[in-house]
């Protein structure tokens, strides 16, 4: 299955939902925000949000500082 991740085509074979995509990419779940087809998701929603061909995922890193 091919989706767009941060604007780039990506083959996410085996990732059925957003949580599995995050795991597959090796992203630290506690420091990122996810948008799925322009809708922001709470981390508790990641397992329920299934991926389908052509989906658009934006992954934003949260950085704190002063």
PyMOL CGO cylinders between C-alpha atoms (Angstrom):
from pymol import cmd
from pymol.cgo import CYLINDER

trace = [
    CYLINDER, 0.00, 0.00, 0.00, 1.31, 3.46, -0.88, 0.3, 1, 1, 1, 1, 1, 1,
    CYLINDER, 1.31, 3.46, -0.88, 0.56, 6.59, 1.11, 0.3, 1, 1, 1, 1, 1, 1,
    CYLINDER, 0.56, 6.59, 1.11, 2.13, 10.02, 1.44, 0.3, 1, 1, 1, 1, 1, 1,
    CYLINDER, 2.13, 10.02, 1.44, 4.21, 10.60, 4.57, 0.3, 1, 1, 1, 1, 1, 1,
    CYLINDER, 4.21, 10.60, 4.57, 5.26, 14.23, 4.99, 0.3, 1, 1, 1, 1, 1, 1,
    CYLINDER, 5.26, 14.23, 4.99, 4.60, 14.77, 1.28, 0.3, 1, 1, 1, 1, 1, 1,
    CYLINDER, 4.60, 14.77, 1.28, 6.67, 11.83, 0.04, 0.3, 1, 1, 1, 1, 1, 1,
    CYLINDER, 6.67, 11.83, 0.04, 5.34, 8.58, -1.39, 0.3, 1, 1, 1, 1, 1, 1,
    CYLINDER, 5.34, 8.58, -1.39, 5.96, 5.70, 0.99, 0.3, 1, 1, 1, 1, 1, 1,
    CYLINDER, 5.96, 5.70, 0.99, 5.26, 1.97, 0.82, 0.3, 1, 1, 1, 1, 1, 1,
    CYLINDER, 5.26, 1.97, 0.82, 3.85, 0.97, 4.20, 0.3, 1, 1, 1, 1, 1, 1,
    CYLINDER, 3.85, 0.97, 4.20, 3.33, -2.72, 3.53, 0.3, 1, 1, 1, 1, 1, 1,
    CYLINDER, 3.33, -2.72, 3.53, 2.20, -4.37, 6.75, 0.3, 1, 1, 1, 1, 1, 1,
    CYLINDER, 2.20, -4.37, 6.75, 1.18, -1.20, 8.62, 0.3, 1, 1, 1, 1, 1, 1,
    CYLINDER, 1.18, -1.20, 8.62, -2.58, -1.44, 9.10, 0.3, 1, 1, 1, 1, 1, 1,
    CYLINDER, -2.58, -1.44, 9.10, -3.07, 1.65, 11.23, 0.3, 1, 1, 1, 1, 1, 1,
    CYLINDER, -3.07, 1.65, 11.23, -1.33, 4.84, 12.30, 0.3, 1, 1, 1, 1, 1, 1,
    CYLINDER, -1.33, 4.84, 12.30, 0.17, 3.26, 15.45, 0.3, 1, 1, 1, 1, 1, 1,
    CYLINDER, 0.17, 3.26, 15.45, 1.81, 0.51, 13.38, 0.3, 1, 1, 1, 1, 1, 1,
    CYLINDER, 1.81, 0.51, 13.38, 3.15, 3.12, 10.96, 0.3, 1, 1, 1, 1, 1, 1,
    CYLINDER, 3.15, 3.12, 10.96, 4.74, 5.07, 13.83, 0.3, 1, 1, 1, 1, 1, 1,
    CYLINDER, 4.74, 5.07, 13.83, 6.31, 1.83, 15.16, 0.3, 1, 1, 1, 1, 1, 1,
    CYLINDER, 6.31, 1.83, 15.16, 7.54, 0.85, 11.71, 0.3, 1, 1, 1, 1, 1, 1,
    CYLINDER, 7.54, 0.85, 11.71, 9.17, 4.26, 11.21, 0.3, 1, 1, 1, 1, 1, 1,
    CYLINDER, 9.17, 4.26, 11.21, 10.84, 4.03, 14.64, 0.3, 1, 1, 1, 1, 1, 1,
    CYLINDER, 10.84, 4.03, 14.64, 9.38, 7.33, 15.76, 0.3, 1, 1, 1, 1, 1, 1,
    CYLINDER, 9.38, 7.33, 15.76, 9.24, 8.22, 19.49, 0.3, 1, 1, 1, 1, 1, 1,
    CYLINDER, 9.24, 8.22, 19.49, 5.48, 8.37, 20.00, 0.3, 1, 1, 1, 1, 1, 1,
    CYLINDER, 5.48, 8.37, 20.00, 5.70, 10.69, 23.03, 0.3, 1, 1, 1, 1, 1, 1,
    CYLINDER, 5.70, 10.69, 23.03, 7.29, 13.53, 21.03, 0.3, 1, 1, 1, 1, 1, 1,
    CYLINDER, 7.29, 13.53, 21.03, 5.32, 13.62, 17.77, 0.3, 1, 1, 1, 1, 1, 1,
    CYLINDER, 5.32, 13.62, 17.77, 1.98, 14.84, 16.48, 0.3, 1, 1, 1, 1, 1, 1,
    CYLINDER, 1.98, 14.84, 16.48, 0.15, 13.03, 13.67, 0.3, 1, 1, 1, 1, 1, 1,
    CYLINDER, 0.15, 13.03, 13.67, -2.23, 14.38, 11.06, 0.3, 1, 1, 1, 1, 1, 1,
    CYLINDER, -2.23, 14.38, 11.06, -4.18, 11.83, 9.02, 0.3, 1, 1, 1, 1, 1, 1,
    CYLINDER, -4.18, 11.83, 9.02, -5.78, 13.31, 5.89, 0.3, 1, 1, 1, 1, 1, 1,
    CYLINDER, -5.78, 13.31, 5.89, -5.59, 16.79, 7.47, 0.3, 1, 1, 1, 1, 1, 1,
    CYLINDER, -5.59, 16.79, 7.47, -7.16, 15.70, 10.77, 0.3, 1, 1, 1, 1, 1, 1,
    CYLINDER, -7.16, 15.70, 10.77, -5.04, 15.84, 13.93, 0.3, 1, 1, 1, 1, 1, 1,
    CYLINDER, -5.04, 15.84, 13.93, -5.14, 12.62, 15.93, 0.3, 1, 1, 1, 1, 1, 1,
    CYLINDER, -5.14, 12.62, 15.93, -4.73, 12.06, 19.65, 0.3, 1, 1, 1, 1, 1, 1,
    CYLINDER, -4.73, 12.06, 19.65, -2.29, 9.21, 20.35, 0.3, 1, 1, 1, 1, 1, 1,
    CYLINDER, -2.29, 9.21, 20.35, -5.13, 7.09, 21.78, 0.3, 1, 1, 1, 1, 1, 1,
    CYLINDER, -5.13, 7.09, 21.78, -6.77, 7.23, 18.32, 0.3, 1, 1, 1, 1, 1, 1,
    CYLINDER, -6.77, 7.23, 18.32, -3.74, 5.89, 16.42, 0.3, 1, 1, 1, 1, 1, 1,
    CYLINDER, -3.74, 5.89, 16.42, -4.68, 2.18, 16.74, 0.3, 1, 1, 1, 1, 1, 1,
    CYLINDER, -4.68, 2.18, 16.74, -8.25, 2.76, 15.56, 0.3, 1, 1, 1, 1, 1, 1,
    CYLINDER, -8.25, 2.76, 15.56, -7.25, 4.92, 12.56, 0.3, 1, 1, 1, 1, 1, 1,
    CYLINDER, -7.25, 4.92, 12.56, -6.74, 2.48, 9.69, 0.3, 1, 1, 1, 1, 1, 1,
    CYLINDER, -6.74, 2.48, 9.69, -4.57, 3.29, 6.70, 0.3, 1, 1, 1, 1, 1, 1,
    CYLINDER, -4.57, 3.29, 6.70, -5.81, 3.04, 3.12, 0.3, 1, 1, 1, 1, 1, 1,
    CYLINDER, -5.81, 3.04, 3.12, -4.20, 3.55, -0.27, 0.3, 1, 1, 1, 1, 1, 1,
    CYLINDER, -4.20, 3.55, -0.27, -3.50, 7.24, -0.95, 0.3, 1, 1, 1, 1, 1, 1,
    CYLINDER, -3.50, 7.24, -0.95, -3.81, 8.47, 2.65, 0.3, 1, 1, 1, 1, 1, 1,
    CYLINDER, -3.81, 8.47, 2.65, -1.83, 11.55, 3.63, 0.3, 1, 1, 1, 1, 1, 1,
    CYLINDER, -1.83, 11.55, 3.63, 0.10, 11.45, 6.91, 0.3, 1, 1, 1, 1, 1, 1,
    CYLINDER, 0.10, 11.45, 6.91, 1.98, 14.39, 8.37, 0.3, 1, 1, 1, 1, 1, 1,
    CYLINDER, 1.98, 14.39, 8.37, 4.33, 13.71, 11.27, 0.3, 1, 1, 1, 1, 1, 1,
    CYLINDER, 4.33, 13.71, 11.27, 5.43, 16.71, 13.30, 0.3, 1, 1, 1, 1, 1, 1,
    CYLINDER, 5.43, 16.71, 13.30, 8.14, 16.56, 15.96, 0.3, 1, 1, 1, 1, 1, 1,
    CYLINDER, 8.14, 16.56, 15.96, 7.36, 18.42, 19.17, 0.3, 1, 1, 1, 1, 1, 1,
    CYLINDER, 7.36, 18.42, 19.17, 10.34, 20.39, 20.41, 0.3, 1, 1, 1, 1, 1, 1,
    CYLINDER, 10.34, 20.39, 20.41, 10.43, 22.36, 23.66, 0.3, 1, 1, 1, 1, 1, 1,
    CYLINDER, 10.43, 22.36, 23.66, 12.86, 25.11, 24.34, 0.3, 1, 1, 1, 1, 1, 1,
    CYLINDER, 12.86, 25.11, 24.34, 13.25, 28.66, 25.34, 0.3, 1, 1, 1, 1, 1, 1,
]
cmd.load_cgo(trace, "trace")
